[in-house]
Amino acid sequence: MSTRAQAAYAKDAINEALDLFHRRWTLRVIWELRDAPLNFRSLQAACGELSPSVLNQRLAELREAGIVEHRADEGYALTDDGLALIEAFDPLTRWAVRWRRRRHG
């Protein structure tokens, strides 16, 4: 694949990911699953004001994207791709902590 083709592919890939992540509550659902699987009610409670219908939508989208899976005995959990995404959040988390400290002391 040429350099130009690789750049176009990367652009399409990040745009596809951003389209998924920009939907309200998507990143929050992923974040709440970072430590352990949660059943539907526990996940909804962890997300605060998230309605059941929106949670169902987001879970369906994340399952289709291969980021979340449903385990009959445990509830909803991150897949290997979902866990890799959480690792990718590490630099953003460090940035957010520094930013918040500067803003709030």
Beta strands, then each sheet from edge to edge (+ up, - down):
strand 1: 68-71
strand 2: 75-78
sheet 1: 1+ 2-
end
